[in-house]
């Protein structure tokens, strides 16, 4: 972020990156951080639910539980988001 | 206003907007995390039962109600 720690009056085209590059980069990095955190939460939640007694290998019922758990967690995120931002009942 | 000033105002606005978006995302993530534990007690099925989904939305709304009460409680202490 060197381009922005220096004086903004040096707004020449030779800047390291333009304001729109900066915006894109910020958006990408935020989205990546969000996705990583989301995945980590899902791992923790679904491990809890589906791998209750870790065996010598991952069983078929465990894998199908994981798939369902991932789908439900995504759905739960949608339900929570909707309930906060749709009209209060 | 000179162009660089205009640009830095626009950037400040952009950052404020992204900050708000991040806060909203974080709140949704937090509430989902908490309400999942409260409401999804069994093994996840192929579909939420109606009691599970209403529990999730009630849980999220009640958490917000609670936050307001907690803030008020602290305000009363001063």
Backbone of each chain as ProteinMPNN parsed JSONL, in Angstrom:
{"seq_chain_A": "XXXXXXXXXXXXXXXXXXXXXXXXXXXXXXXXXXXXXXXXXXXXXXXXXXXXXXXXXXXXXXXXXXXXXXXXXXXXXXXXXXXXXXXXX", "coords_chain_A": {"N_chain_A": [[0.81, -1.199, 0.0], [2.039, 1.119, -0.564], [1.582, 3.175, -2.343], [-0.373, 4.662, -1.206], [0.492, 5.523, 1.223], [2.206, 7.475, 0.654], [2.099, 10.963, -0.285], [-1.111, 11.895, -1.443], [-1.216, 13.727, -3.444], [0.568, 13.109, -5.336], [-0.561, 11.99, -7.552], [0.059, 10.657, -10.086], [0.134, 8.871, -13.266], [2.13, 7.073, -12.917], [1.974, 5.916, -10.507], [2.115, 3.186, -8.142], [-0.15, 1.491, -8.034], [-3.44, 2.055, -9.307], [-6.379, 3.727, -8.038], [-8.559, 2.118, -8.596], [-7.399, -0.365, -8.938], [-6.534, -0.77, -6.373], [-8.965, -0.919, -5.016], [-10.072, -3.235, -6.182], [-8.199, -5.088, -5.321], [-8.47, -4.954, -2.571], [-11.124, -5.803, -2.234], [-10.924, -8.428, -3.224], [-9.128, -9.542, -1.395], [-10.572, -9.311, 0.985], [-12.751, -10.949, 0.399], [-11.448, -13.384, 0.14], [-10.46, -13.762, 2.738], [-12.855, -13.913, 4.113], [-13.978, -16.224, 2.974], [-12.121, -18.154, 3.787], [-12.432, -18.106, 6.549], [-15.075, -18.855, 6.78], [-14.99, -21.461, 5.723], [-13.348, -22.659, 7.637], [-14.952, -22.512, 9.925], [-17.06, -24.174, 9.117], [-15.681, -26.584, 8.892], [-15.036, -27.091, 11.594], [-17.626, -27.241, 12.755], [-18.825, -29.365, 11.333], [-17.118, -31.457, 11.737], [-17.499, -31.872, 14.404], [-20.209, -32.705, 14.352], [-20.275, -34.905, 12.622], [-18.023, -36.598, 12.722], [-17.932, -38.396, 15.108], [-16.795, -40.504, 16.457], [-13.725, -41.019, 15.685], [-12.608, -43.307, 13.318], [-10.56, -45.924, 11.835], [-10.662, -45.307, 9.2], [-12.385, -42.998, 7.005], [-15.778, -43.376, 7.135], [-18.533, -44.346, 4.95], [-20.998, -43.343, 5.803], [-20.175, -41.271, 7.325], [-18.982, -39.565, 5.435], [-21.252, -38.908, 3.916], [-22.722, -37.603, 5.812], [-21.096, -35.389, 6.213], [-21.323, -34.059, 3.74], [-24.059, -33.368, 3.805], [-24.046, -31.798, 6.081], [-22.436, -29.61, 5.346], [-24.037, -28.483, 3.325], [-26.309, -27.837, 4.878], [-25.191, -26.011, 6.671], [-24.546, -23.866, 5.066], [-27.103, -23.242, 4.226], [-28.193, -22.517, 6.699], [-26.774, -20.192, 7.224], [-27.886, -18.534, 5.295], [-30.54, -18.431, 6.232], [-30.237, -17.148, 8.702], [-29.167, -14.706, 7.876], [-31.277, -13.707, 6.312], [-33.289, -13.502, 8.258], [-32.365, -11.445, 9.796], [-32.34, -9.266, 8.101], [-34.681, -9.101, 6.68], [-38.053, -7.833, 6.864], [-39.06, -7.308, 10.195], [-40.835, -9.732, 12.056]], "CA_chain_A": [[0.0, 0.0, 0.0], [2.967, 2.247, -0.635], [1.028, 4.263, -3.142], [-1.289, 5.484, -0.418], [1.159, 6.115, 2.371], [2.806, 8.714, 0.162], [1.119, 12.021, -0.457], [-2.045, 11.617, -2.531], [-1.071, 14.718, -4.51], [1.448, 12.545, -6.357], [-1.465, 11.122, -8.298], [0.439, 10.523, -11.497], [-0.112, 7.521, -13.77], [3.242, 6.195, -12.565], [1.72, 5.331, -9.195], [2.253, 1.73, -8.18], [-1.411, 1.061, -8.609], [-4.477, 3.077, -9.322], [-7.386, 3.549, -7.012], [-9.454, 0.993, -8.901], [-6.634, -1.571, -8.614], [-6.564, -0.881, -4.921], [-10.308, -1.39, -4.644], [-10.207, -4.64, -6.575], [-7.356, -5.907, -4.472], [-9.082, -4.987, -1.239], [-12.31, -6.655, -2.322], [-10.479, -9.811, -3.377], [-8.543, -10.019, -0.145], [-11.65, -9.47, 1.961], [-13.528, -12.129, 0.021], [-10.63, -14.558, 0.468], [-10.439, -13.911, 4.192], [-14.183, -14.353, 4.5], [-14.14, -17.615, 2.549], [-11.295, -19.004, 4.639], [-13.045, -18.172, 7.867], [-16.313, -19.623, 6.606], [-14.588, -22.862, 5.591], [-12.83, -23.137, 8.916], [-16.105, -22.717, 10.805], [-17.766, -25.37, 8.652], [-14.875, -27.748, 9.288], [-15.204, -27.327, 13.033], [-19.004, -27.651, 13.041], [-19.159, -30.655, 10.731], [-16.309, -32.479, 12.417], [-18.269, -32.081, 15.628], [-21.466, -33.415, 14.096], [-20.21, -36.113, 11.785], [-16.939, -37.516, 13.102], [-18.102, -38.455, 16.555], [-15.778, -41.444, 16.933], [-12.825, -41.204, 14.533], [-12.177, -44.682, 13.128], [-9.311, -46.085, 11.09], [-10.852, -44.605, 7.927], [-13.634, -42.23, 6.974], [-16.855, -44.234, 6.669], [-19.479, -43.787, 3.986], [-22.037, -42.555, 6.456], [-19.527, -40.035, 7.751], [-18.853, -38.641, 4.282], [-22.538, -38.34, 3.506], [-23.08, -36.642, 6.862], [-20.325, -34.164, 5.957], [-21.952, -33.339, 2.62], [-25.314, -32.768, 4.27], [-23.716, -30.774, 7.068], [-21.97, -28.428, 4.607], [-25.229, -27.885, 2.702], [-27.168, -27.241, 5.911], [-24.556, -24.839, 7.274], [-24.728, -22.772, 4.102], [-28.511, -22.866, 4.305], [-28.396, -21.833, 7.977], [-26.242, -18.831, 7.047], [-28.907, -17.802, 4.555], [-31.712, -18.206, 7.091], [-29.866, -16.126, 9.686], [-29.031, -13.432, 7.176], [-32.615, -13.264, 5.939], [-34.084, -13.136, 9.427], [-31.891, -10.156, 10.306], [-32.498, -8.145, 7.187], [-36.029, -8.955, 6.149], [-38.918, -7.127, 7.811], [-39.278, -8.004, 11.462], [-42.201, -10.249, 12.157]], "C_chain_A": [[0.85, 1.258, 0.0], [2.356, 3.447, -1.319], [0.147, 5.183, -2.307], [-0.672, 6.043, 0.848], [1.88, 7.389, 1.941], [1.697, 9.733, -0.08], [0.196, 11.742, -1.643], [-1.913, 12.617, -3.685], [-0.134, 14.213, -5.602], [0.65, 11.597, -7.245], [-1.151, 11.031, -9.778], [0.162, 9.103, -11.96], [1.012, 6.549, -13.383], [3.085, 5.625, -11.154], [1.795, 3.815, -9.271], [0.958, 1.052, -8.595], [-2.472, 2.126, -8.458], [-5.497, 2.773, -8.239], [-8.305, 2.369, -7.32], [-8.739, -0.348, -8.701], [-6.692, -1.834, -7.122], [-7.902, -1.441, -4.447], [-10.492, -2.863, -4.964], [-9.424, -5.539, -5.635], [-7.962, -6.049, -3.073], [-10.287, -5.923, -1.22], [-11.923, -8.125, -2.402], [-9.95, -10.359, -2.059], [-9.606, -10.213, 0.934], [-12.454, -10.726, 1.671], [-12.766, -13.404, 0.369], [-10.625, -14.829, 1.96], [-11.779, -14.441, 4.688], [-14.375, -15.829, 4.176], [-13.339, -18.561, 3.437], [-11.927, -19.191, 6.011], [-14.309, -19.032, 7.838], [-15.994, -21.119, 6.533], [-14.121, -23.435, 6.92], [-13.969, -23.412, 9.901], [-16.847, -23.992, 10.418], [-16.998, -26.634, 9.026], [-15.117, -28.098, 10.75], [-16.598, -27.888, 13.327], [-19.283, -29.059, 12.538], [-18.306, -31.779, 11.304], [-17.019, -32.887, 13.712], [-19.464, -32.995, 15.426], [-21.238, -34.799, 13.518], [-19.107, -37.093, 12.173], [-16.969, -37.642, 14.619], [-17.107, -39.427, 17.19], [-14.827, -41.748, 15.789], [-12.343, -42.662, 14.446], [-10.91, -44.744, 12.307], [-9.431, -45.506, 9.676], [-12.198, -43.901, 7.98], [-14.737, -43.109, 6.386], [-17.773, -43.538, 5.685], [-20.542, -42.923, 4.633], [-21.456, -41.234, 6.969], [-19.401, -39.058, 6.581], [-20.196, -38.067, 3.878], [-23.043, -37.357, 4.552], [-22.368, -35.317, 6.6], [-20.952, -33.358, 4.819], [-23.224, -32.643, 3.066], [-25.037, -31.618, 5.216], [-23.272, -29.477, 6.375], [-23.169, -27.705, 3.977], [-26.092, -27.172, 3.738], [-26.519, -26.007, 6.518], [-24.696, -23.622, 6.365], [-26.171, -22.285, 4.152], [-28.787, -22.075, 5.589], [-27.897, -20.384, 7.902], [-27.25, -17.958, 6.31], [-30.117, -17.47, 5.415], [-31.423, -17.089, 8.102], [-29.805, -14.745, 9.024], [-30.399, -12.852, 6.809], [-33.396, -12.774, 7.159], [-33.632, -11.803, 10.019], [-32.304, -9.006, 9.399], [-33.849, -8.063, 6.499], [-36.872, -8.279, 7.225], [-39.133, -7.962, 9.06], [-40.697, -8.542, 11.501], [-42.771, -10.0, 13.534]], "O_chain_A": [[0.443, 2.31, 0.492], [2.584, 4.591, -0.924], [-0.056, 6.345, -2.658], [-1.239, 6.935, 1.479], [2.134, 8.274, 2.759], [0.512, 9.397, -0.079], [0.666, 11.392, -2.725], [-2.437, 12.383, -4.774], [-0.047, 14.814, -6.672], [1.136, 10.535, -7.637], [-2.007, 11.3, -10.621], [-0.026, 8.213, -11.13], [0.852, 5.336, -13.512], [3.974, 4.928, -10.666], [1.569, 3.226, -10.328], [0.97, 0.137, -9.418], [-2.395, 2.987, -7.581], [-5.48, 1.712, -7.615], [-8.776, 1.695, -6.404], [-9.368, -1.345, -8.345], [-6.874, -2.967, -6.674], [-7.955, -2.323, -3.59], [-10.992, -3.638, -4.149], [-9.897, -6.592, -5.208], [-7.957, -7.13, -2.483], [-10.445, -6.731, -0.305], [-12.52, -8.968, -1.732], [-10.272, -11.476, -1.655], [-9.545, -11.17, 1.706], [-12.797, -11.478, 2.583], [-13.353, -14.382, 0.832], [-10.767, -15.971, 2.398], [-11.836, -15.303, 5.565], [-14.873, -16.593, 5.003], [-13.815, -19.638, 3.797], [-11.949, -20.294, 6.558], [-14.569, -19.823, 8.745], [-16.638, -21.936, 7.192], [-14.462, -24.562, 7.278], [-13.956, -24.413, 10.618], [-17.217, -24.791, 11.279], [-17.593, -27.634, 9.429], [-15.37, -29.252, 11.094], [-16.741, -28.875, 14.049], [-19.907, -29.858, 13.237], [-18.741, -32.93, 11.347], [-17.118, -34.065, 14.055], [-19.706, -33.92, 16.201], [-21.925, -35.754, 13.881], [-19.253, -38.298, 11.97], [-16.137, -37.067, 15.32], [-16.635, -39.21, 18.306], [-15.094, -42.649, 14.995], [-11.745, -43.181, 15.389], [-10.251, -43.724, 12.103], [-8.419, -45.244, 9.025], [-13.029, -44.154, 8.853], [-14.627, -43.541, 5.238], [-17.796, -42.311, 5.591], [-20.941, -41.896, 4.083], [-22.15, -40.219, 7.039], [-19.681, -37.867, 6.725], [-20.294, -36.889, 3.534], [-23.718, -36.384, 4.216], [-22.963, -34.248, 6.746], [-21.097, -32.139, 4.912], [-23.447, -31.474, 2.75], [-25.706, -30.586, 5.166], [-23.68, -28.385, 6.769], [-23.299, -26.485, 4.081], [-26.549, -26.051, 3.515], [-27.216, -25.048, 6.849], [-24.931, -22.505, 6.824], [-26.437, -21.083, 4.124], [-29.522, -21.087, 5.57], [-28.519, -19.473, 8.446], [-27.445, -16.792, 6.652], [-30.657, -16.366, 5.341], [-32.252, -16.207, 8.326], [-30.324, -13.76, 9.55], [-30.643, -11.657, 6.977], [-34.081, -11.754, 7.096], [-34.416, -11.11, 10.666], [-32.584, -7.904, 9.87], [-34.143, -7.082, 5.815], [-36.442, -8.167, 8.373], [-39.359, -9.17, 8.987], [-41.637, -7.894, 11.041], [-43.914, -10.368, 13.805]]}, "seq_chain_B": "XXXXXXXXXXXXXXXXXXXXXXXXXXXXXXXXXXXXXXXXXXXXXXXXXXXXXXXXXXXXXXXXXXXXXXXXXXXXXX", "coords_chain_B": {"N_chain_B": [[-12.247, 21.81, -5.663], [-9.32, 19.843, -5.711], [-8.219, 17.228, -7.972], [-6.898, 15.107, -6.644], [-7.757, 15.253, -4.064], [-10.414, 14.717, -4.411], [-10.187, 12.082, -5.209], [-9.193, 10.889, -2.898], [-11.255, 11.277, -1.106], [-13.187, 9.697, -2.287], [-12.033, 7.215, -2.011], [-11.983, 6.975, 0.774], [-14.678, 6.805, 1.263], [-15.252, 4.446, -0.056], [-13.785, 2.639, 1.511], [-15.081, 2.881, 3.974], [-17.534, 1.845, 3.296], [-16.884, -0.796, 2.608], [-15.996, -1.639, 5.054], [-18.302, -1.603, 6.566], [-19.736, -3.551, 5.237], [-18.123, -5.762, 5.816], [-18.475, -5.903, 8.575], [-21.177, -6.573, 8.765], [-21.153, -9.087, 7.478], [-19.58, -10.461, 9.294], [-21.18, -10.423, 11.534], [-23.37, -11.958, 10.715], [-22.033, -14.382, 10.329], [-21.199, -14.94, 12.932], [-23.627, -15.143, 14.331], [-24.781, -17.305, 12.976], [-23.02, -19.325, 13.664], [-23.394, -19.465, 16.504], [-26.176, -19.969, 16.66], [-26.459, -22.288, 15.233], [-25.352, -24.189, 16.947], [-27.23, -24.028, 19.001], [-29.658, -24.749, 17.765], [-29.432, -26.882, 15.935], [-29.47, -29.831, 16.871], [-29.362, -32.558, 16.404], [-27.989, -35.018, 14.049], [-27.091, -33.542, 10.962], [-29.691, -33.381, 8.587], [-31.075, -34.158, 5.289], [-32.569, -32.028, 4.798], [-33.718, -29.084, 6.417], [-35.772, -29.336, 9.31], [-39.009, -27.863, 9.943], [-39.04, -26.853, 12.47], [-36.364, -26.601, 13.06], [-35.547, -24.624, 11.194], [-37.164, -22.461, 11.955], [-36.253, -22.11, 14.511], [-33.64, -21.265, 14.012], [-34.081, -18.721, 12.789], [-35.508, -17.388, 14.78], [-33.604, -17.484, 16.818], [-31.539, -15.861, 15.804], [-32.821, -13.361, 15.723], [-33.545, -13.0, 18.399], [-31.061, -12.866, 19.551], [-30.194, -10.387, 18.683], [-32.097, -8.758, 19.964], [-31.349, -9.263, 22.565], [-28.761, -8.165, 22.594], [-29.345, -5.452, 22.53], [-30.62, -5.082, 24.995], [-28.495, -5.648, 26.7], [-26.706, -3.572, 26.134], [-28.263, -1.394, 27.002], [-28.45, -1.989, 29.699], [-25.861, -1.59, 30.555], [-25.639, 1.107, 30.052], [-27.35, 2.113, 31.97], [-25.888, 1.765, 34.234], [-24.111, 3.77, 34.5]], "CA_chain_B": [[-11.501, 20.689, -5.065], [-8.403, 19.278, -6.706], [-8.561, 15.835, -8.295], [-6.374, 14.129, -5.687], [-8.659, 15.338, -2.919], [-11.612, 14.008, -4.844], [-9.869, 10.665, -5.22], [-9.034, 10.352, -1.556], [-12.609, 11.209, -0.545], [-13.867, 8.544, -2.864], [-11.435, 6.034, -1.386], [-12.449, 6.906, 2.16], [-16.056, 6.339, 1.201], [-15.178, 3.037, -0.436], [-13.306, 1.868, 2.656], [-16.156, 2.867, 4.967], [-18.565, 0.939, 2.777], [-16.38, -2.168, 2.735], [-15.914, -1.92, 6.48], [-19.652, -1.915, 6.993], [-20.071, -4.856, 4.674], [-17.388, -6.774, 6.575], [-19.104, -6.031, 9.886], [-22.425, -7.311, 8.568], [-20.785, -10.48, 7.222], [-19.072, -11.032, 10.524], [-22.307, -10.621, 12.435], [-24.122, -13.117, 10.211], [-21.226, -15.567, 10.597], [-21.216, -15.168, 14.366], [-24.957, -15.619, 14.721], [-24.976, -18.646, 12.429], [-22.209, -20.184, 14.506], [-24.045, -19.623, 17.804], [-27.513, -20.537, 16.522], [-26.281, -23.675, 14.778], [-25.177, -24.995, 18.158], [-28.482, -24.047, 19.765], [-30.841, -25.252, 17.064], [-29.219, -28.131, 15.199], [-28.964, -30.693, 17.935], [-29.095, -33.901, 15.885], [-27.143, -35.087, 12.856], [-27.737, -32.771, 9.895], [-30.441, -34.167, 7.619], [-30.994, -33.65, 3.921], [-33.417, -30.844, 4.751], [-34.024, -28.624, 7.769], [-37.173, -29.446, 9.702], [-39.527, -26.508, 10.104], [-38.674, -26.346, 13.801], [-34.968, -26.173, 12.999], [-35.373, -23.335, 10.522], [-37.715, -21.342, 12.731], [-35.333, -21.896, 15.633], [-32.511, -20.455, 13.522], [-34.404, -17.305, 12.601], [-35.803, -16.823, 16.107], [-32.343, -17.359, 17.55], [-30.822, -14.679, 15.306], [-33.537, -12.144, 16.137], [-33.461, -12.834, 19.858], [-29.69, -12.438, 19.872], [-30.16, -8.941, 18.479], [-32.856, -8.17, 21.074], [-30.519, -9.369, 23.758], [-27.666, -7.187, 22.503], [-29.877, -4.135, 22.883], [-30.825, -5.064, 26.448], [-27.187, -5.595, 27.37], [-26.19, -2.208, 25.99], [-29.064, -0.54, 27.878], [-28.094, -2.331, 31.075], [-24.598, -0.911, 30.843], [-25.884, 2.552, 30.072], [-28.0, 2.422, 33.237], [-24.933, 1.671, 35.336], [-23.278, 4.977, 34.608]], "C_chain_B": [[-10.541, 20.102, -6.099], [-8.638, 17.774, -6.848], [-8.065, 14.823, -7.258], [-7.245, 14.098, -4.423], [-9.938, 14.548, -3.202], [-11.384, 12.509, -4.753], [-9.779, 10.115, -3.788], [-10.366, 10.337, -0.8], [-13.341, 9.967, -1.017], [-13.346, 7.264, -2.233], [-11.913, 5.869, 0.054], [-13.865, 6.36, 2.206], [-16.106, 4.841, 0.884], [-14.785, 2.171, 0.763], [-14.382, 1.775, 3.742], [-17.235, 1.862, 4.575], [-18.145, -0.527, 2.933], [-16.303, -2.593, 4.203], [-17.289, -2.322, 7.011], [-20.07, -3.292, 6.495], [-19.399, -5.977, 5.465], [-18.025, -6.994, 7.943], [-20.398, -6.832, 9.807], [-22.134, -8.801, 8.347], [-20.348, -11.175, 8.501], [-20.207, -11.326, 11.505], [-23.125, -11.844, 12.011], [-23.355, -14.402, 10.529], [-21.279, -15.938, 12.076], [-22.55, -15.761, 14.821], [-25.222, -17.024, 14.194], [-24.246, -19.669, 13.292], [-22.924, -20.498, 15.839], [-25.382, -20.365, 17.668], [-27.486, -21.965, 15.99], [-26.17, -24.583, 16.005], [-26.476, -25.108, 18.956], [-29.567, -24.876, 19.085], [-30.648, -26.595, 16.372], [-28.597, -29.125, 16.16], [-28.635, -32.099, 17.433], [-28.08, -33.879, 14.742], [-27.84, -34.334, 11.73], [-28.432, -33.677, 8.884], [-30.322, -33.583, 6.228], [-31.84, -32.394, 3.752], [-33.622, -30.394, 6.2], [-35.476, -28.942, 8.089], [-37.677, -28.029, 9.926], [-39.162, -25.967, 11.482], [-37.211, -25.902, 13.822], [-34.846, -24.803, 12.327], [-36.021, -22.191, 11.284], [-36.86, -21.069, 13.963], [-34.179, -21.002, 15.194], [-32.888, -18.985, 13.381], [-34.815, -16.645, 13.913], [-34.524, -16.541, 16.885], [-31.605, -16.093, 17.128], [-31.494, -13.4, 15.793], [-33.437, -11.913, 17.639], [-32.06, -12.411, 20.28], [-29.569, -10.928, 19.728], [-30.928, -8.219, 19.585], [-32.002, -8.142, 22.341], [-29.397, -8.336, 23.749], [-28.123, -5.812, 22.937], [-30.071, -4.019, 24.396], [-29.5, -4.926, 27.194], [-26.606, -4.184, 27.306], [-26.926, -1.262, 26.939], [-28.686, -0.735, 29.343], [-26.815, -1.6, 31.479], [-24.774, 0.6, 30.907], [-26.488, 2.971, 31.397], [-27.012, 2.456, 34.407], [-24.163, 2.961, 35.54], [-23.987, 6.095, 35.375]], "O_chain_B": [[-10.928, 19.89, -7.249], [-9.189, 17.134, -5.952], [-8.717, 13.808, -7.014], [-7.436, 13.049, -3.806], [-10.455, 13.822, -2.353], [-12.245, 11.758, -4.294], [-10.238, 9.007, -3.513], [-10.582, 9.477, 0.054], [-14.018, 9.285, -0.248], [-14.112, 6.342, -1.953], [-12.211, 4.759, 0.495], [-14.208, 5.558, 3.074], [-16.883, 4.084, 1.466], [-15.369, 1.114, 1.0], [-14.57, 0.722, 4.352], [-17.77, 1.134, 5.411], [-18.938, -1.378, 3.334], [-16.519, -3.757, 4.54], [-17.417, -3.258, 7.8], [-20.669, -4.085, 7.221], [-20.013, -7.005, 5.751], [-18.109, -8.126, 8.42], [-20.681, -7.663, 10.67], [-22.776, -9.664, 8.945], [-20.702, -12.327, 8.754], [-20.196, -12.336, 12.209], [-23.52, -12.659, 12.845], [-23.95, -15.395, 10.948], [-21.391, -17.113, 12.425], [-22.602, -16.73, 15.578], [-25.822, -17.844, 14.889], [-24.779, -20.732, 13.609], [-23.033, -21.658, 16.235], [-25.685, -21.267, 18.45], [-28.388, -22.755, 16.268], [-26.825, -25.623, 16.077], [-26.779, -26.161, 19.517], [-30.302, -25.613, 19.742], [-31.6, -27.365, 16.236], [-27.376, -29.249, 16.257], [-27.743, -32.758, 17.966], [-27.409, -32.876, 14.499], [-29.051, -34.469, 11.556], [-27.834, -34.629, 8.383], [-29.569, -32.636, 6.003], [-31.831, -31.77, 2.691], [-33.69, -31.226, 7.105], [-36.332, -28.826, 7.213], [-36.885, -27.099, 10.081], [-38.992, -24.759, 11.649], [-36.857, -24.947, 14.513], [-34.135, -23.927, 12.819], [-35.507, -21.073, 11.276], [-36.756, -19.926, 14.408], [-33.786, -20.088, 15.919], [-32.134, -18.103, 13.79], [-34.51, -15.474, 14.14], [-34.383, -15.499, 17.524], [-31.107, -15.343, 17.968], [-30.82, -12.465, 16.225], [-33.268, -10.783, 18.096], [-31.896, -11.681, 21.258], [-28.924, -10.267, 20.542], [-30.474, -7.192, 20.09], [-31.946, -7.15, 23.069], [-29.113, -7.708, 24.769], [-27.398, -5.089, 23.62], [-29.736, -3.002, 25.002], [-29.393, -4.194, 28.179], [-26.084, -3.669, 28.294], [-26.305, -0.431, 27.6], [-28.613, 0.218, 30.117], [-26.702, -1.067, 32.583], [-24.14, 1.281, 31.713], [-26.187, 4.052, 31.904], [-27.264, 3.089, 35.431], [-23.629, 3.214, 36.62], [-23.424, 7.175, 35.553]]}, "name": "protein", "num_of_chains": 2, "seq": "XXXXXXXXXXXXXXXXXXXXXXXXXXXXXXXXXXXXXXXXXXXXXXXXXXXXXXXXXXXXXXXXXXXXXXXXXXXXXXXXXXXXXXXXXXXXXXXXXXXXXXXXXXXXXXXXXXXXXXXXXXXXXXXXXXXXXXXXXXXXXXXXXXXXXXXXXXXXXXXXXXXXXXX"}
